[in-house]
Amino acid sequence: MDFVNNLDTDTSLSILSCLDDPSDIVRASAVSRSWRQFVINYNLSKNLCLKLFHELSNVSHIVEETHNESSEAGSSSVMDTRLLEKEHRAYALLARGCTSSPIQSCIADAIVASSTDNFPAESISNTLDEPDRIGETPSYWSSTGQHKTSVPETLLYRLMGDLCVITEFKVQPFQAFFQRGHPIYSSHYVRIRLGHHKNDNSPQYNNSEDKKGEPGKSYVESNYVWTYTSQEFSMAQENLLQTFKLPEPVLCIGGYVLVEFLGRVQTQEMDGQYYICVSHVKVMGRSLAQSFRVQNVDDCGKFGLKVLSYSDPKDMVVMDAEEDEMDAEEVEMDAEEEQDQSRGIRSLEQLLNYLHGHPLDVVDIEYVLPESDNEDAESDDEV
């Protein structure tokens, strides 16, 4: 039974609104022309996105990079139809990206820390390094010391794209093995904030100590707007990567995350002050950077959504991973080639040393005469 054509609109809408998988809505729109028109006219893809992430109610308009909208012309009804079709395409892709893209580490860059004890040796950029040590040097960020345990600290990061669905974050406190007792400089609690820069056209700053805010405000308070704040999670005073899962996935609009450390635990023996030190920070989620870009976020939180590509976000992530793997293989092959070349050069140097009368410098060199030379030598002996 074709209920879309045989039932009243409200009943059909109630049935199709039960679909909670973006792929099912796309399949429904492919059943027939009447079904497609129904799905588009009643914004089923958009409604699903709003059901998943209420933050998307702030989308003011949609722009398609691959489509020249200035060339469109026609009656108001034709324009309305084209607008609905565009919204259907964009929200169907957005819903699929928000729910099926692979979960990965979403931090692209470290921006600034609220304080740093020894810059740049103990800067925020160290929290992005996987190993605990770079050579013989411990890799970590350290705050400045404080006499009060209530003084908080923050670490600001830029995410991989303007739109990211964040599911959890991870933090590993630093354990100072080079200090007596091997103290761990964790905090009592940790939480994150998600948001955007006040100026969309702002340059991408590199980590430094010279970022200053407005009078009476920090750099972060002066330049960023936070649209989501998580609950406070208790941190264990343990040297391990601790995972803090959000109650539900959150859509970050703007591409910035602030990690806040609340309550100091550990004093340093040499000065008696409280410090917070961190080895690693990870923010996990789904990045939609390949498909979407946020434009012109205003003071009310309204923003434009630009569609960069209609390729499946899941496939694009796989392609990026394959490209990274190929790049890594090329680097490994280049390194092996350079190593082979250096071995050849070393063997040549050893041979030259031998010819110059320095046989002690030669190691494991065996020189074999060509077969033709051996045959000539044997014929000479016979004569």
BATI-842870 format. One record per atom (N, C-alpha, C): x, y, z. Coordinates in steps of 0.05 Angstrom, whole numbers, padded with zeros to 5 digits, always signed. Layout:
N
XYZ ...
//
This chain:
383
+00017-00024+00000 +00000+00000+00000 +00018+00025+00000 +00012+00043-00018 +00027+00068-00020 +00013+00088-00001 +00021+00088+00024 +00007+00104+00044 +00010+00134+00039 +00032+00142+00026 +00036+00171+00021 +00014+00182+00002 +00006+00165-00017 -00015+00174-00036 -00043+00167-00027 -00045+00149-00007 -00072+00140+00001 -00080+00150+00029 -00062+00158+00045 -00068+00168+00072 -00067+00198+00072 -00078+00210+00093 -00076+00239+00095 -00048+00247+00102 -00042+00273+00098 -00015+00283+00101 -00004+00279+00130 -00020+00285+00150 -00011+00283+00178 -00003+00255+00185 -00019+00235+00175 -00013+00207+00182 +00013+00199+00168 +00015+00206+00142 +00040+00199+00128 +00064+00212+00141 +00061+00237+00149 +00083+00251+00162 +00091+00238+00188 +00071+00229+00203 +00076+00216+00229 +00092+00190+00225 +00085+00175+00204 +00099+00150+00198 +00127+00155+00190 +00132+00172+00171 +00159+00177+00161 +00176+00191+00181 +00164+00206+00199 +00180+00220+00219 +00192+00201+00240 +00182+00176+00239 +00194+00156+00258 +00221+00146+00248 +00228+00152+00223 +00254+00144+00213 +00276+00159+00227 +00295+00145+00240 +00317+00159+00254 +00344+00153+00242 +00344+00140+00219 +00369+00135+00205 +00369+00152+00179 +00390+00169+00175 +00391+00186+00151 +00389+00170+00125 +00400+00146+00125 +00399+00129+00101 +00371+00121+00094 +00354+00116+00115 +00327+00108+00110 +00311+00131+00098 +00316+00155+00106 +00302+00178+00094 +00310+00181+00064 +00336+00177+00059 +00345+00179+00031 +00332+00157+00014 +00330+00133+00026 +00316+00111+00012 +00287+00117+00007 +00274+00129+00027 +00246+00136+00023 +00242+00156+00001 +00261+00175-00002 +00259+00195-00023 +00264+00183-00051 +00274+00158-00052 +00280+00145-00078 +00258+00126-00086 +00237+00122-00070 +00216+00103-00076 +00201+00111-00102 +00193+00136-00103 +00178+00147-00126 +00180+00177-00125 +00170+00189-00147 +00170+00218-00148 +00152+00230-00126 +00130+00218-00121 +00112+00229-00100 +00124+00227-00073 +00138+00205-00067 +00152+00202-00041 +00174+00222-00039 +00190+00225-00060 +00212+00245-00059 +00201+00273-00054 +00179+00280-00068 +00168+00306-00064 +00158+00310-00035 +00147+00288-00024 +00137+00290+00003 +00160+00294+00023 +00182+00278+00020 +00205+00280+00038 +00217+00308+00036 +00219+00319+00012 +00231+00346+00009 +00213+00368+00019 +00187+00367+00012 +00169+00388+00020 +00165+00391+00050 +00167+00368+00064 +00163+00369+00093 +00189+00367+00109 +00211+00372+00095 +00237+00376+00109 +00244+00352+00128 +00241+00328+00119 +00246+00305+00137 +00276+00303+00144 +00294+00309+00125 +00322+00308+00131 +00330+00330+00151 +00319+00353+00147 +00325+00376+00165 +00314+00370+00193 +00290+00359+00194 +00278+00353+00220 +00294+00332+00235 +00305+00313+00220 +00321+00293+00234 +00346+00305+00245 +00359+00323+00230 +00383+00337+00240 +00377+00353+00265 +00354+00367+00265 +00347+00383+00289 +00340+00365+00313 +00330+00341+00307 +00325+00322+00328 +00351+00311+00340 +00371+00308+00323 +00397+00298+00332 +00413+00319+00347 +00413+00343+00335 +00429+00365+00346 +00413+00391+00345 +00404+00400+00367 +00387+00424+00367 +00403+00449+00359 +00430+00448+00361 +00447+00471+00354 +00443+00479+00324 +00434+00460+00308 +00430+00466+00279 +00406+00483+00274 +00390+00489+00294 +00368+00508+00290 +00378+00536+00285 +00404+00541+00290 +00416+00567+00286 +00427+00571+00257 +00423+00551+00239 +00431+00554+00212 +00413+00574+00198 +00424+00596+00189 +00407+00617+00176 +00404+00613+00146 +00424+00601+00133 +00423+00596+00104 +00443+00575+00097 +00440+00563+00073 +00458+00543+00063 +00469+00552+00036 +00495+00548+00032 +00508+00555+00007 +00522+00531-00003 +00519+00526-00029 +00532+00503-00042 +00555+00513-00059 +00579+00504-00052 +00603+00514-00067 +00603+00505-00096 +00592+00482-00101 +00593+00471-00129 +00570+00480-00146 +00553+00498-00135 +00529+00507-00150 +00529+00537-00152 +00525+00548-00175 +00524+00577-00179 +00496+00586-00175 +00490+00596-00151 +00463+00604-00144 +00456+00631-00157 +00475+00647-00164 +00469+00674-00175 +00456+00671-00203 +00460+00648-00216 +00449+00644-00243 +00421+00634-00242 +00410+00627-00218 +00383+00616-00216 +00363+00639-00221 +00342+00632-00235 +00320+00651-00239 +00294+00635-00243 +00272+00648-00238 +00247+00635-00241 +00226+00647-00223 +00203+00635-00223 +00181+00645-00206 +00187+00639-00177 +00171+00651-00159 +00176+00646-00131 +00171+00617-00123 +00152+00604-00136 +00147+00575-00130 +00170+00558-00138 +00182+00565-00162 +00206+00550-00171 +00229+00554-00152 +00233+00579-00143 +00254+00585-00125 +00250+00571-00098 +00226+00569-00089 +00220+00555-00063 +00226+00526-00066 +00219+00514-00089 +00225+00486-00094 +00255+00481-00094 +00270+00498-00107 +00299+00495-00108 +00311+00497-00081 +00300+00516-00065 +00310+00519-00037 +00306+00494-00021 +00282+00482-00023 +00275+00458-00008 +00293+00435-00017 +00298+00433-00043 +00315+00412-00053 +00344+00415-00043 +00353+00440-00042 +00380+00445-00032 +00382+00438-00003 +00362+00445+00013 +00363+00439+00041 +00361+00408+00046 +00346+00395+00029 +00345+00366+00031 +00372+00353+00026 +00386+00362+00005 +00412+00351-00001 +00432+00356+00022 +00432+00381+00031 +00451+00389+00052 +00446+00374+00078 +00421+00374+00087 +00415+00362+00113 +00417+00332+00112 +00411+00319+00089 +00415+00290+00087 +00444+00283+00090 +00462+00299+00077 +00491+00294+00080 +00500+00300+00108 +00490+00321+00120 +00498+00328+00147 +00490+00307+00167 +00465+00297+00165 +00456+00276+00183 +00473+00251+00181 +00480+00244+00156 +00496+00220+00152 +00524+00224+00164 +00536+00248+00159 +00563+00253+00170 +00563+00254+00200 +00542+00264+00213 +00541+00266+00242 +00538+00239+00255 +00528+00219+00241 +00521+00194+00253 +00539+00170+00244 +00551+00172+00220 +00565+00149+00209 +00594+00153+00204 +00604+00178+00205 +00632+00183+00200 +00649+00170+00222 +00672+00160+00215 +00689+00146+00236 +00697+00166+00258 +00697+00155+00283 +00706+00171+00305 +00737+00171+00306 +00748+00195+00308 +00777+00198+00308 +00785+00221+00326 +00812+00225+00329 +00822+00248+00344 +00817+00273+00328 +00805+00293+00340 +00796+00317+00325 +00813+00341+00330 +00834+00340+00347 +00850+00364+00352 +00869+00368+00328 +00869+00393+00318 +00887+00400+00296 +00911+00415+00305 +00908+00432+00326 +00930+00449+00334 +00926+00458+00363 +00947+00463+00377 +00947+00475+00404 +00950+00505+00401 +00932+00520+00414 +00931+00549+00411 +00946+00563+00434 +00936+00560+00458 +00948+00575+00481 +00939+00562+00507 +00957+00565+00527 +00951+00556+00554 +00947+00581+00572 +00931+00578+00593 +00927+00601+00611 +00953+00609+00624 +00971+00591+00629 +00997+00597+00639 +01017+00575+00632 +01042+00581+00631 +01063+00561+00626 +01087+00567+00643 +01096+00547+00657 +01118+00551+00676 +01144+00557+00662 +01150+00541+00642 +01176+00544+00628 +01171+00542+00598 +01168+00565+00585 +01162+00565+00556 +01188+00568+00540 +01191+00552+00519 +01172+00533+00507 +01176+00504+00515 +01195+00499+00533 +01201+00471+00541 +01177+00457+00552 +01159+00471+00566 +01136+00459+00578 +01110+00470+00567 +01109+00475+00541 +01087+00489+00528 +01064+00469+00522 +01041+00481+00515 +01017+00465+00509 +01021+00446+00485 +01038+00454+00467 +01043+00437+00443 +01053+00409+00450 +01065+00406+00474 +01075+00380+00483 +01052+00361+00488 +01028+00371+00493 +01006+00353+00500 +00996+00338+00475 +01005+00346+00451 +00996+00333+00427 +01016+00310+00419 +01039+00309+00432 +01059+00288+00427 +01050+00262+00439 +01052+00240+00423 +01045+00214+00434 +01064+00203+00455 +01090+00204+00449 +01109+00193+00470 +01111+00211+00494 +01116+00199+00517 +01121+00214+00542 +01147+00228+00542 +01165+00219+00524 +01192+00231+00523 +01199+00237+00494 +01213+00259+00490 +01225+00266+00464 +01255+00263+00468 +01266+00240+00460 +01293+00234+00466 +01295+00227+00496 +01312+00242+00510 +01315+00238+00539 +01299+00258+00555 +01284+00276+00541 +01270+00298+00555 +01241+00291+00558 +01230+00293+00583 +01201+00289+00587 +01184+00309+00571 +01162+00300+00559 +01145+00317+00543 +01119+00322+00558 +01113+00347+00566 +01089+00354+00581 +01085+00384+00582 +01061+00392+00589 +01055+00420+00595 +01054+00424+00625 +01064+00447+00634 +01063+00453+00663 +01052+00482+00666 +01034+00485+00685 +01025+00511+00693 +01045+00525+00710 +01041+00550+00715 +01057+00564+00735 +01048+00555+00763 +01065+00559+00783 +01057+00551+00810 +01038+00571+00823 +01021+00561+00841 +01002+00578+00856 +01001+00569+00885 +00997+00588+00903 +00994+00581+00931 +00966+00572+00938 +00946+00580+00921 +00918+00572+00925 +00911+00549+00907 +00896+00530+00919 +00888+00506+00903 +00865+00512+00884 +00851+00535+00889 +00827+00541+00873 +00833+00554+00846 +00858+00562+00841 +00864+00576+00816 +00862+00556+00793 +00844+00560+00773 +00841+00541+00750 +00862+00546+00729 +00864+00527+00710 +00881+00529+00687 +00865+00520+00662 +00872+00530+00639 +00858+00522+00615 +00878+00517+00592 +00870+00499+00574 +00885+00493+00550 +00866+00496+00526 +00874+00513+00506 +00857+00519+00483 +00867+00505+00458 +00849+00491+00444 +00857+00477+00420 +00838+00484+00397 +00849+00482+00372 +00833+00484+00348 +00827+00456+00337 +00802+00452+00329 +00794+00425+00320 +00798+00423+00290 +00795+00399+00280 +00798+00393+00251 +00772+00399+00237 +00766+00425+00234 +00742+00433+00220 +00723+00449+00237 +00706+00465+00223 +00686+00482+00237 +00664+00466+00249 +00658+00443+00238 +00637+00426+00249 +00649+00399+00258 +00646+00393+00283 +00656+00368+00294 +00636+00357+00315 +00629+00332+00313 +00612+00319+00333 +00630+00307+00354 +00630+00318+00378 +00648+00309+00399 +00634+00288+00417 +00647+00266+00422 +00636+00245+00438 +00649+00241+00465 +00676+00247+00466 +00690+00243+00491 +00717+00258+00489 +00730+00261+00512 +00757+00272+00512 +00774+00257+00532 +00801+00258+00528 +00819+00243+00544 +00842+00260+00554 +00850+00256+00579 +00871+00272+00591 +00889+00253+00607 +00915+00257+00604 +00935+00242+00620 +00951+00261+00637 +00948+00260+00664 +00965+00277+00681 +00995+00269+00679 +01012+00288+00685 +01041+00282+00683 +01052+00273+00710 +01068+00252+00709 +01082+00243+00733 +01112+00250+00730 +01122+00265+00750 +01149+00275+00749 +01168+00254+00761 +01178+00236+00745 +01196+00215+00755 +01223+00226+00763 +01229+00251+00754 +01255+00263+00761 +01254+00277+00788 +01230+00277+00801 +01227+00289+00828 +01224+00268+00849 +01231+00274+00873 +01230+00254+00895 +01201+00247+00901 +01196+00221+00902 +01169+00211+00907 +01152+00208+00882 +01163+00217+00859 +01149+00215+00833 +01120+00226+00835 +01117+00251+00841 +01090+00263+00844 +01075+00265+00818 +01048+00263+00819 +01031+00266+00795 +01015+00292+00798 +01018+00309+00778 +01006+00337+00780 +00980+00338+00765 +00960+00324+00776 +00933+00325+00764 +00917+00347+00776 +00891+00350+00768 +00872+00368+00781 +00850+00352+00793 +00834+00365+00810 +00811+00351+00821 +00790+00344+00800 +00784+00364+00783 +00763+00361+00763 +00772+00372+00736 +00758+00363+00715 +00764+00373+00688 +00737+00374+00673 +00735+00394+00655 +00712+00396+00638 +00721+00410+00611 +00703+00409+00591 +00710+00422+00566 +00688+00442+00559 +00696+00462+00543 +00677+00481+00530 +00681+00479+00500 +00660+00482+00485 +00661+00482+00455 +00650+00508+00445 +00662+00519+00424 +00652+00544+00413 +00667+00554+00389 +00667+00580+00385 +00678+00592+00360 +00693+00618+00367 +00710+00626+00348 +00724+00652+00351 +00704+00674+00345 +00707+00697+00358 +00689+00720+00354 +00692+00731+00325 +00716+00728+00314 +00721+00738+00287 +00727+00715+00269 +00708+00708+00250 +00712+00685+00233 +00736+00688+00215 +00745+00712+00209 +00767+00716+00191 +00794+00719+00206 +00794+00711+00231 +00818+00714+00247 +00839+00695+00238 +00865+00703+00240 +00886+00685+00232 +00889+00662+00251 +00900+00640+00241 +00905+00616+00258 +00931+00620+00273 +00929+00627+00299 +00952+00632+00315 +00967+00607+00321 +00993+00609+00323 +01010+00588+00334 +01013+00592+00363 +01020+00571+00378 +01023+00573+00406 +01045+00592+00414 +01040+00610+00432 +01060+00630+00441 +01051+00641+00468 +01068+00657+00480 +01061+00668+00506 +01051+00697+00504 +01052+00709+00480 +01046+00737+00477 +01017+00744+00470 +00998+00724+00473 +00970+00730+00467 +00959+00745+00491 +00947+00768+00485 +00936+00785+00506 +00907+00791+00500 +00891+00794+00520 +00862+00800+00517 +00856+00829+00522 +00831+00834+00524 +00822+00861+00531 +00829+00867+00560 +00830+00893+00567 +00836+00900+00595 +00817+00886+00615 +00829+00872+00634 +00814+00858+00654 +00804+00831+00645 +00810+00823+00620 +00802+00797+00610 +00826+00781+00599 +00823+00755+00600 +00844+00738+00588 +00841+00737+00558 +00860+00726+00544 +00859+00723+00515 +00835+00707+00507 +00830+00685+00521 +00807+00668+00514 +00781+00682+00519 +00778+00696+00541 +00753+00710+00547 +00747+00732+00526 +00768+00744+00516 +00765+00767+00497 +00759+00758+00469 +00766+00733+00461 +00766+00726+00433 +00748+00702+00426 +00736+00689+00446 +00721+00665+00440 +00694+00665+00453 +00675+00652+00440 +00647+00648+00450 +00642+00619+00454 +00633+00611+00478 +00629+00583+00484 +00599+00577+00484 +00591+00557+00467 +00563+00550+00464 +00556+00524+00479 +00576+00511+00490 +00571+00486+00505 +00591+00483+00527 +00582+00476+00550 +00600+00470+00573 +00592+00443+00585 +00611+00425+00587 +00605+00398+00598 +00603+00399+00628 +00595+00377+00639 +00595+00373+00668 +00624+00371+00677 +00628+00374+00703 +00655+00370+00715 +00660+00341+00720 +00682+00330+00709 +00689+00302+00714 +00712+00300+00734 +00710+00281+00752 +00732+00277+00771 +00756+00264+00758 +00779+00275+00764 +00804+00264+00754 +00818+00247+00775 +00828+00224+00767 +00844+00207+00785 +00873+00216+00784 +00886+00216+00807 +00914+00223+00808 +00931+00199+00801 +00929+00192+00775 +00942+00169+00764 +00955+00176+00737 +00978+00163+00732 +00992+00168+00707 +00982+00150+00685 +00958+00156+00675 +00946+00141+00653 +00927+00160+00638 +00921+00152+00613 +00903+00168+00596 +00875+00162+00605 +00862+00182+00618 +00836+00179+00629 +00815+00189+00609 +00794+00173+00606 +00773+00179+00586 +00748+00190+00600 +00737+00212+00589 +00714+00226+00599 +00693+00227+00577 +00673+00210+00579 +00652+00208+00558 +00630+00227+00563 +00622+00242+00543 +00600+00261+00546 +00574+00246+00547 +00554+00256+00562 +00528+00242+00564 +00515+00236+00537 +00519+00254+00517 +00510+00250+00490 +00528+00265+00471 +00530+00257+00446 +00547+00271+00427 +00539+00301+00425 +00558+00318+00422 +00553+00347+00421 +00565+00358+00395 +00550+00374+00380 +00560+00386+00356 +00574+00412+00362 +00600+00413+00356 +00616+00438+00361 +00614+00455+00335 +00603+00479+00338 +00600+00497+00315 +00621+00519+00319 +00641+00519+00302 +00662+00539+00303 +00690+00527+00306 +00692+00503+00317 +00718+00488+00315 +00738+00494+00337 +00730+00502+00361 +00749+00506+00383 +00740+00492+00408 +00759+00481+00424 +00753+00468+00449 +00772+00479+00470 +00760+00484+00494 +00775+00493+00517 +00774+00472+00539 +00797+00462+00547 +00798+00442+00569 +00804+00457+00594 +00787+00455+00614 +00790+00469+00640 +00797+00450+00662 +00817+00457+00677 +00826+00441+00700 +00819+00457+00726 +00804+00444+00743 +00793+00457+00767 +00803+00443+00792 +00816+00459+00810 +00825+00448+00835 +00853+00435+00833 +00872+00446+00847 +00899+00436+00846 +00903+00415+00868 +00920+00395+00863 +00923+00373+00881 +00952+00371+00892 +00972+00375+00875 +00999+00368+00882 +01017+00393+00884 +01033+00394+00906 +01053+00415+00910 +01080+00405+00901 +01096+00424+00892 +01124+00418+00885 +01142+00422+00910 +01158+00402+00916 +01173+00403+00941 +01192+00427+00942 +01204+00435+00920 +01225+00455+00921 +01214+00483+00927 +01188+00489+00920 +01178+00516+00925 +01151+00516+00941 +01140+00492+00946 +01115+00490+00961 +01090+00500+00947 +01092+00505+00920 +01069+00515+00905 +01055+00492+00891 +01029+00497+00885 +01012+00477+00871 +01015+00481+00840 +01018+00458+00826 +01021+00459+00797 +01001+00439+00785 +00994+00444+00760 +00979+00424+00743 +00996+00419+00719 +01001+00393+00714 +01018+00385+00691 +01004+00363+00676 +01005+00364+00649 +00990+00346+00632 +01009+00335+00610 +01008+00308+00606 +01024+00296+00585 +01009+00296+00558 +00984+00287+00558 +00969+00284+00533 +00941+00294+00537 +00930+00305+00514 +00902+00312+00512 +00891+00303+00485 +00868+00289+00485 +00855+00281+00461 +00826+00288+00462 +00815+00297+00439 +00786+00302+00437 +00776+00284+00414 +00758+00266+00421 +00749+00246+00401 +00722+00254+00390 +00718+00248+00364 +00692+00254+00352 +00693+00250+00322 +00673+00262+00308 +00671+00260+00280 +00675+00288+00267 +00695+00290+00251 +00701+00316+00238 +00686+00317+00211 +00673+00339+00205 +00659+00343+00180 +00673+00364+00163 +00699+00367+00167 +00715+00388+00153 +00715+00384+00123 +00714+00359+00113 +00715+00355+00085 +00689+00362+00070 +00667+00364+00085 +00641+00369+00073 +00629+00396+00079 +00635+00408+00102 +00621+00432+00110 +00640+00453+00121 +00631+00478+00120 +00645+00500+00132 +00625+00520+00144 +00631+00530+00168 +00614+00549+00181 +00621+00578+00172 +00601+00594+00166 +00606+00621+00157 +00591+00642+00175 +00605+00663+00181 +00593+00687+00193 +00575+00682+00217 +00587+00672+00238 +00572+00668+00263 +00566+00695+00276 +00541+00702+00280 +00535+00728+00291 +00532+00727+00322 +00526+00749+00334 +00525+00751+00364 +00502+00733+00375 +00482+00727+00358 +00460+00711+00368 +00465+00681+00363 +00488+00675+00351 +00494+00647+00346 +00485+00637+00318 +00472+00654+00302 +00463+00646+00276 +00487+00645+00257 +00487+00626+00238 +00510+00622+00221 +00501+00610+00194 +00518+00615+00174 +00513+00602+00148 +00528+00576+00146 +00517+00557+00131 +00529+00531+00128 +00536+00527+00098 +00562+00524+00093 +00571+00521+00065 +00578+00492+00060 +00566+00481+00039 +00572+00453+00031 +00595+00453+00012 +00617+00440+00020 +00641+00439+00003 +00641+00416-00016 +00629+00393-00008 +00628+00370-00025 +00605+00352-00017 +00593+00339-00036 +00571+00320-00030 +00581+00291-00030 +00607+00287-00029 +00618+00260-00026 +00611+00250+00002 +00609+00224+00004 +00602+00212+00030 +00625+00218+00050 +00619+00231+00072 +00640+00238+00092 +00656+00213+00101 +00642+00190+00103 +00656+00166+00112 +00677+00157+00092 +00670+00159+00066 +00689+00151+00045 +00712+00170+00044 +00707+00196+00049 +00728+00216+00048 +00748+00212+00070 +00738+00204+00093 +00757+00199+00116 +00774+00175+00109 +00762+00154+00097 +00778+00130+00089 +00799+00138+00069 +00791+00155+00049 +00811+00164+00029 +00834+00179+00042 +00827+00197+00061 +00848+00211+00075 +00867+00193+00090 +00856+00172+00102 +00872+00153+00117 +00890+00137+00098 +00879+00130+00074 +00896+00116+00055 +00918+00134+00044 +00912+00160+00040 +00933+00178+00031 +00955+00181+00052 +00946+00183+00077 +00966+00185+00099 +00984+00160+00100 +00971+00137+00095 +00987+00112+00096 +01006+00111+00073 +00997+00120+00049 +01015+00121+00026 +01038+00140+00030 +01032+00163+00042 +01054+00183+00048 +01074+00171+00067 +01064+00156+00088 +01082+00144+00107 +01100+00123+00093 +01088+00107+00075 +01103+00087+00060 +01125+00100+00043 +01118+00123+00030 +01137+00137+00014 +01161+00148+00030 +01154+00159+00054 +01175+00168+00072 +01193+00146+00080 +01181+00122+00086 +01197+00099+00095 +01215+00089+00072 +01204+00089+00047 +01220+00081+00024 +01243+00100+00019 +01237+00127+00021 +01258+00147+00018 +01281+00143+00038 +01273+00137+00063 +01292+00133+00084 +01310+00109+00078 +01297+00087+00069 +01312+00063+00062 +01331+00068+00039 +01321+00084+00019 +01339+00090-00004 +01363+00107+00005 +01358+00126+00022 +01381+00142+00032 +01400+00125+00048 +01389+00106+00063 +01407+00088+00079 +01424+00071+00060 +01411+00060+00039 +01426+00044+00019 +01448+00061+00006 +01441+00086-00001 +01461+00103-00013 +01484+00108+00006 +01478+00113+00031 +01500+00118+00050 +01517+00093+00054 +01505+00069+00052 +01521+00045+00054 +01540+00042+00030 +01530+00050+00006 +01546+00049-00018 +01570+00068-00016 +01564+00092-00006 +01585+00112-00003 +01606+00102+00018 +01596+00090+00039 +01615+00080+00060 +01633+00058+00049 +01621+00039+00033 +01637+00018+00021 +01657+00029+00002 +01650+00050-00014 +01669+00062-00032 +01692+00075-00017 +01686+00088+00005 +01707+00100+00022 +01725+00079+00033 +01714+00056+00041 +01730+00035+00052 +01749+00024+00031 +01739+00021+00006 +01756+00011-00016 +01778+00030-00023 +01772+00056-00022 +01792+00076-00028 +01814+00076-00006 +01805+00073+00019 +01825+00071+00041 +01843+00046+00037 +01832+00025+00028 +01848+00001+00023 +01868+00005+00001 +01860+00019-00021 +01878+00024-00043 +01900+00043-00036 +01895+00061-00016 +01915+00080-00007 +01933+00068+00015 +01930+00043+00020 +01948+00030+00039 +01939+00031+00067 +01912+00032+00072 +01902+00032+00099 +01883+00008+00103 +01893-00016+00101 +01876-00040+00103 +01862-00042+00130 +01873-00029+00151 +01860-00032+00177 +01833-00017+00178 +01828+00001+00160 +01803+00016+00160 +01781+00001+00145 +01788-00022+00133 +01769-00036+00117 +01756-00058+00134 +01730-00059+00132 +01715-00079+00148 +01697-00095+00129 +01701-00122+00129 +01684-00140+00114 +01682-00132+00085 +01704-00127+00071 +01704-00121+00043 +01715-00145+00028 +01701-00156+00009 +01710-00178-00006 +01708-00171-00036 +01731-00170-00049 +01732-00162-00077 +01735-00187-00094 +01717-00191-00112 +01717-00215-00129 +01723-00206-00158 +01743-00219-00171 +01749-00212-00198 +01728-00223-00217 +01723-00209-00238 +01703-00219-00258 +01713-00245-00269 +01694-00261-00279 +01700-00288-00289 +01719-00286-00314 +01715-00266-00331 +01732-00263-00354 +01761-00259-00346 +01766-00243-00325 +01793-00238-00316 +01806-00264-00306 +01790-00280-00291 +01800-00305-00281 +01809-00324-00303 +01792-00325-00324 +01799-00342-00347 +01824-00333-00361 +01828-00307-00364 +01852-00297-00377 +01877-00304-00361 +01874-00302-00334 +01897-00308-00316 +01904-00338-00319 +01884-00356-00321 +01890-00384-00323 +01904-00391-00350 +01895-00377-00371 +01907-00382-00397 +01936-00373-00398 +01943-00351-00384 +01970-00342-00382 +01988-00362-00368 +01977-00374-00346 +01993-00394-00331 +01999-00418-00348 +01980-00426-00364 +01985-00449-00382 +02007-00444-00402 +02007-00420-00413 +02028-00413-00432 +02055-00412-00419 
//
